[in-house]
Amino acid sequence: MNNKQYDYLDDLESEAIYILREVAGQFERPALLFSGGKDSICLVHLALKAFKPGKFPFPLVHIDTGHNFEETISYRDNLSKNINEELIVRKVEDTIIKKKLQDGTGKFPSRNNLQTYTLLDTIEEFEFDACIGGARRDEEKARAKERIFSVRDEFGQWDPKMQRPELWNIFNGKIHKGENVRVFPISNWTELDVWNYIKRENIELPSIYFAHDRECILTEQGQLMNTNKFVKIDPSDKMVIKKVRYRTVGDMTCTAAIESKASNVDEIIDELIKTTISERGATRMDDRMSEAAMEDRKKNGYF
Amino acid sequence: MELLRFFTAGNVDDGKSTLIGRLLFESDSISTDIIETLTRQSKLKNANQSLDLALLTDGLRAEREQGITIDVAYKYFSTKSRKFIIADTPGHIQYTRNMFTGASNTSLAIILIDARYGITEQTKRHSIIASILNIPNILVCVNKMDLVEFSETIFNTIKSDYQSFSKILELDNVSFIPTSALLGDNITKLSTNMTWYKDKPLLNFLETVNIHPQNKNENPRFQVQYIIRPQTKELPDYRGFAGKVLSGNFHCGQEVEILPSNQKTTIDKIEFNQQEIPNASSGSSVIFHLKDDIDITRGSTIVPIDQLPKTSKEFSAIICWMDSSEFITGQKIIVQHNCNRVLGIIKEIQYKIDIHTYDKIPSNGKIKLNDICKVIIKTAQPISYDSYAENKNTGAFILINENTNLTIAAGTLD
């Protein structure tokens, strides 16, 4: 009998491990998309539980936009060294040059759409048939509709109206050559679940998740944007120094910081329970473009 | 904290999306920025409307445009006592397969009935699906009570109608709550408009409903998903069988049989997170080590020698057809039973189930999208299973078209 007190995190963890092992069992060349954010850090932790003492049956793949926070990059490099697993990095910068793409423009130049090109090229280069990602259904309303095994055509496109039924815990990852499957083992986790898990498992995170002093531009919409070499600072910009932390870690150019005093995991959990603003609403400029911004990006091959 | 997965079924106008929206809204699970966006969208749709809660669950552009739910939407919220995962499933007959999908993993069904119309064809359809999938708890929400002047008589009539209809379905636990999702009556607190209703409001019901053990038969079952062999200097002979305990409990030293190869051995060690553990219970993803070096592959089933499942190359099952292409007599199919895949054919269609009356209709040899049929399947290799009625985790399967790779049916074994 199980003597341990029942914990719903055990359910979520076991489900995620089961899904990771299904990827290992069903695909020939899978990959784990690693962004350096808390969700993909949890995926790596879950993969350790799923496969150790064996090697991961997939490499970690980072699509580097070139706009990443330094802390994320050094965390990434340390992690792959510590766990002794393969890390593949492909740069959006190189795709821009090779494909003569128009780089992001404007005050906060985003490479969010451009990373889809690099991702699809990388999938082609290594012939990946499955890409594991840390997306969660509670993040966004289009994601709430996506399957755990999400089949993409040769162009990486998601067709929300033609999704395969997904029943019980039986996953059908059978595909034709050229197609690939995006797999989301933590689909059923919420932001709070992720933090509770980080706490329970004592998982280390990049420092930008915790409160620190930072010089920011206060935008007209009230968002706190990091200053860096990619962001044009205008004389009219309102500069402030605030105690902030990052709730999501994306590109420096499109992820806003939030004012926070939470300097450890307990304080962050406490802060999340009290907050009234959603994760992406608080921090992302990229989802604000239109009502269906995420749905459109996913249809085009975004993960 | 416990986890409760439930699904909601109702038609376009039953107020299903509104009910979920209300539940999330009243339990403070919706962020202010989302409410702002929704309010803006609600005004665009209808200038007189302040906040259309249904927009919360309709995530796809086509759904918002047409005002209907096409696919399952998953929503999450939690209270102090439970975390909830809601599968919001479309109610229209053409989306029966999506409803099957959303319902398959849940332990409670909320079936919505419009108080003005009472039991309709779709109420019956949804209840029959809940019965086929063996959902242990059914909650009937008689909604839109505000449109029938909160009448107790109307509620009681619908309740007794449902009880007499559902007798044939052998549903285990059925409860009834009169609600107005639009106005929030009996959602998080008892309605002042229906003082005659003295039981629990919806949220409190969900927090306290007994989550019955899923299976009548909890015989130990383990299926191998992946074999871990590091083949390093330090671990040259390590051979671990990774998988999930589908039901029951296993312990070190237990005598087990490997199916379908019928070899016997003993569990040497059980490992989780690189640590040895004495036992493993249902739901846990672990690694087994066996005493003898025997042939085991992905899909092999491990069971105690004295609690064997059925093992057969021919079995009868109820299937729900999910492909837009019709079944072709003699077509080869892949049967996927958890992670085990075998080739097979549908040998015989015994009858079709009338989705509105539960009657058995003689088969005309065809199976079309959304049809539910009793069939006999024959496979190239035997599978080891329990009947779905006794054990959901080892009695369910899907059928895959070996040419298109699409999931074409979901099935429950007899």
Chai-1 contact restraints between the chains, C-beta under 6 A:
chainA,res_idxA,chainB,res_idxB,connection_type,confidence,min_distance_angstrom,max_distance_angstrom,comment,restraint_id
A,N2,B,S281,contact,1.0,0.0,6.0,A-B,restraint_1
A,Y8,B,M1,contact,1.0,0.0,6.0,A-B,restraint_2
A,Y8,B,L3,contact,1.0,0.0,6.0,A-B,restraint_3
A,Y8,B,K83,contact,1.0,0.0,6.0,A-B,restraint_4
A,D11,B,L3,contact,1.0,0.0,6.0,A-B,restraint_5
A,S14,B,G283,contact,1.0,0.0,6.0,A-B,restraint_6
A,S14,B,S284,contact,1.0,0.0,6.0,A-B,restraint_7
A,S14,B,S285,contact,1.0,0.0,6.0,A-B,restraint_8
A,I17,B,S285,contact,1.0,0.0,6.0,A-B,restraint_9
A,Y18,B,K244,contact,1.0,0.0,6.0,A-B,restraint_10
A,Y18,B,S285,contact,1.0,0.0,6.0,A-B,restraint_11
A,R21,B,Q225,contact,1.0,0.0,6.0,A-B,restraint_12
A,R21,B,Y226,contact,1.0,0.0,6.0,A-B,restraint_13
A,R21,B,A242,contact,1.0,0.0,6.0,A-B,restraint_14
A,A24,B,Y226,contact,1.0,0.0,6.0,A-B,restraint_15
A,G25,B,Q225,contact,1.0,0.0,6.0,A-B,restraint_16
A,G25,B,Y226,contact,1.0,0.0,6.0,A-B,restraint_17
A,G25,B,R298,contact,1.0,0.0,6.0,A-B,restraint_18
A,K49,B,N273,contact,1.0,0.0,6.0,A-B,restraint_19
A,K52,B,Q274,contact,1.0,0.0,6.0,A-B,restraint_20
A,P53,B,P230,contact,1.0,0.0,6.0,A-B,restraint_21
A,P53,B,L235,contact,1.0,0.0,6.0,A-B,restraint_22
A,G54,B,I228,contact,1.0,0.0,6.0,A-B,restraint_23
A,G54,B,P230,contact,1.0,0.0,6.0,A-B,restraint_24
A,R137,B,Y74,contact,1.0,0.0,6.0,A-B,restraint_25
A,D138,B,Y76,contact,1.0,0.0,6.0,A-B,restraint_26
A,K141,B,G59,contact,1.0,0.0,6.0,A-B,restraint_27
A,A142,B,G59,contact,1.0,0.0,6.0,A-B,restraint_28
A,A144,B,G59,contact,1.0,0.0,6.0,A-B,restraint_29
A,A144,B,A73,contact,1.0,0.0,6.0,A-B,restraint_30
A,A144,B,Y74,contact,1.0,0.0,6.0,A-B,restraint_31
A,K145,B,G59,contact,1.0,0.0,6.0,A-B,restraint_32
A,K145,B,L60,contact,1.0,0.0,6.0,A-B,restraint_33
A,K145,B,D71,contact,1.0,0.0,6.0,A-B,restraint_34
A,K145,B,A73,contact,1.0,0.0,6.0,A-B,restraint_35
A,P160,B,L60,contact,1.0,0.0,6.0,A-B,restraint_36
A,R164,B,T407,contact,1.0,0.0,6.0,A-B,restraint_37
A,P165,B,R97,contact,1.0,0.0,6.0,A-B,restraint_38
A,P165,B,T101,contact,1.0,0.0,6.0,A-B,restraint_39
A,P165,B,M322,contact,1.0,0.0,6.0,A-B,restraint_40
A,P165,B,T407,contact,1.0,0.0,6.0,A-B,restraint_41
A,E166,B,T101,contact,1.0,0.0,6.0,A-B,restraint_42
A,L167,B,T101,contact,1.0,0.0,6.0,A-B,restraint_43
A,L167,B,S104,contact,1.0,0.0,6.0,A-B,restraint_44
A,L167,B,I398,contact,1.0,0.0,6.0,A-B,restraint_45
A,L167,B,A410,contact,1.0,0.0,6.0,A-B,restraint_46
A,W168,B,S104,contact,1.0,0.0,6.0,A-B,restraint_47
A,W168,B,A396,contact,1.0,0.0,6.0,A-B,restraint_48
A,I170,B,Q336,contact,1.0,0.0,6.0,A-B,restraint_49
A,I170,B,I398,contact,1.0,0.0,6.0,A-B,restraint_50
A,N172,B,I400,contact,1.0,0.0,6.0,A-B,restraint_51
A,N172,B,T407,contact,1.0,0.0,6.0,A-B,restraint_52
A,K174,B,I400,contact,1.0,0.0,6.0,A-B,restraint_53
A,K174,B,N405,contact,1.0,0.0,6.0,A-B,restraint_54
A,I175,B,N405,contact,1.0,0.0,6.0,A-B,restraint_55
A,N188,B,I85,contact,1.0,0.0,6.0,A-B,restraint_56
A,T190,B,Y76,contact,1.0,0.0,6.0,A-B,restraint_57
A,T276,B,S31,contact,1.0,0.0,6.0,A-B,restraint_58
A,T276,B,T32,contact,1.0,0.0,6.0,A-B,restraint_59
A,I277,B,S31,contact,1.0,0.0,6.0,A-B,restraint_60
A,I277,B,D33,contact,1.0,0.0,6.0,A-B,restraint_61
A,S278,B,S31,contact,1.0,0.0,6.0,A-B,restraint_62
A,S278,B,D33,contact,1.0,0.0,6.0,A-B,restraint_63
A,S278,B,I34,contact,1.0,0.0,6.0,A-B,restraint_64
A,G281,B,D33,contact,1.0,0.0,6.0,A-B,restraint_65
A,A292,B,R61,contact,1.0,0.0,6.0,A-B,restraint_66
A,E295,B,R61,contact,1.0,0.0,6.0,A-B,restraint_67
